[in-house]
Amino acid sequence: MGLGGGGVLVIYLTLAAQMEQTTAQGVNLLLFIPCALLALIPYCRKKLICWKIALPAILFGLAGAFAGVWLSGVLDPSLLRKLFGGMLLLIGLRELFSRPKAKKSS
C-alpha cells in the first residue's frame, strides 16, 4: 500500500494552494468518487466482489463519511489539520516499519 495520491493532494491543496483543510478534503473525496466507480466496473464484470461483505462496508462507510462531514464542521480547522497530519504520520510510520506479507504459493 502506501501513501495514496489523495493524501498528497490534500497536502498540496492546503500548503501550496492555500485552501482550507475541510475544502481540500472535500475536493479529494469528490475526485475519488469517479475513480472508484471506474475501478469497480472490471471487478463487477469478473464477479470478484463479495456483496455480502461489500454492502455492509458501503453502509458503514457512508455513515462514517456523514460523521466526518459533521465533525469537520464542528472541529476547529487548526485541530483538524493537526489530526490529519498525525494520521498521515502514523500511516507513514506503519508503512515504514511493517514487514511485507509473505506471498501464498499456488
C-alpha positions as CSV (number, residue, x, y, z in Angstrom):
1,M,0.0,0.0,0.0
2,G,1.5,3.3,1.0
3,L,0.5,7.0,0.9
4,G,-2.1,7.4,-1.7
5,G,-2.4,10.3,-4.1
6,G,-5.3,11.7,-2.0
7,G,-3.1,12.4,1.0
8,V,-0.6,14.2,-1.2
9,L,-3.4,16.1,-2.9
10,V,-4.7,17.4,0.4
11,I,-1.2,18.4,1.5
12,Y,-0.7,20.3,-1.8
13,L,-4.1,22.0,-1.7
14,T,-3.6,23.2,1.9
15,L,0.0,24.3,1.6
16,A,0.6,25.4,-2.0
17,A,-3.0,26.4,-3.0
18,Q,-3.8,27.9,0.5
19,M,-7.1,26.0,0.6
20,E,-8.9,25.4,3.8
21,Q,-8.4,21.9,5.2
22,T,-12.1,21.0,5.1
23,T,-12.4,22.2,1.5
24,A,-9.2,20.3,0.4
25,Q,-10.5,17.1,2.0
26,G,-13.9,17.6,0.2
27,V,-12.2,18.1,-3.1
28,N,-10.1,15.0,-2.5
29,L,-13.2,12.9,-1.8
30,L,-15.0,14.4,-4.8
31,L,-12.2,13.4,-7.1
32,F,-12.1,9.9,-5.6
33,I,-15.7,9.0,-6.5
34,P,-15.3,8.7,-10.3
35,C,-12.0,6.8,-9.9
36,A,-13.6,4.3,-7.5
37,L,-16.6,3.8,-9.8
38,L,-14.4,3.2,-12.8
39,A,-12.3,0.7,-10.9
40,L,-15.4,-1.1,-9.7
41,I,-16.6,-2.0,-13.2
42,P,-14.0,-4.6,-14.1
43,Y,-14.3,-6.2,-10.6
44,C,-18.0,-6.5,-11.1
45,R,-17.6,-8.0,-14.5
46,K,-15.2,-10.6,-13.2
47,K,-17.5,-11.3,-10.2
48,L,-14.7,-10.6,-7.8
49,I,-16.8,-8.7,-5.3
50,C,-18.4,-10.4,-2.4
51,W,-21.5,-8.3,-2.0
52,K,-22.4,-9.9,1.3
53,I,-19.3,-8.2,2.8
54,A,-19.2,-5.1,0.5
55,L,-22.8,-3.8,1.2
56,P,-22.3,-3.5,5.0
57,A,-18.9,-1.9,4.4
58,I,-20.5,0.6,2.0
59,L,-23.2,1.4,4.5
60,F,-20.8,1.9,7.4
61,G,-18.5,3.9,5.0
62,L,-21.4,6.2,4.2
63,A,-22.2,6.6,7.9
64,G,-18.6,7.4,8.6
65,A,-18.5,9.9,5.8
66,F,-21.5,11.7,7.2
67,A,-20.0,11.7,10.7
68,G,-16.7,13.0,9.2
69,V,-18.6,15.9,7.5
70,W,-20.3,16.8,10.7
71,L,-17.1,16.6,12.7
72,S,-15.2,18.8,10.2
73,G,-17.9,21.5,10.7
74,V,-17.6,21.3,14.5
75,L,-13.9,20.9,15.0
76,D,-11.5,23.9,14.9
77,P,-9.7,23.9,11.5
78,S,-6.3,24.0,13.1
79,L,-7.1,20.9,15.2
80,L,-8.5,19.2,12.1
81,R,-5.2,20.0,10.3
82,K,-3.2,18.6,13.2
83,L,-5.3,15.4,13.3
84,F,-4.9,14.9,9.6
85,G,-1.1,15.4,9.8
86,G,-0.9,13.0,12.7
87,M,-2.9,10.4,10.8
88,L,-0.5,10.7,7.8
89,L,2.5,10.4,10.2
90,L,1.1,7.3,11.8
91,I,0.3,5.7,8.5
92,G,3.7,6.5,7.2
93,L,5.5,5.0,10.2
94,R,3.4,1.9,9.9
95,E,4.3,1.5,6.3
96,L,8.0,2.2,7.1
97,F,8.2,-0.4,9.9
98,S,5.8,-3.1,8.8
99,R,7.0,-6.3,7.3
100,P,5.7,-7.3,3.9
101,K,3.3,-10.2,4.0
102,A,4.6,-13.4,2.5
103,K,3.0,-14.3,-0.8
104,K,1.0,-17.5,-0.9
105,S,2.4,-20.1,-3.2
106,S,-0.1,-21.6,-5.6
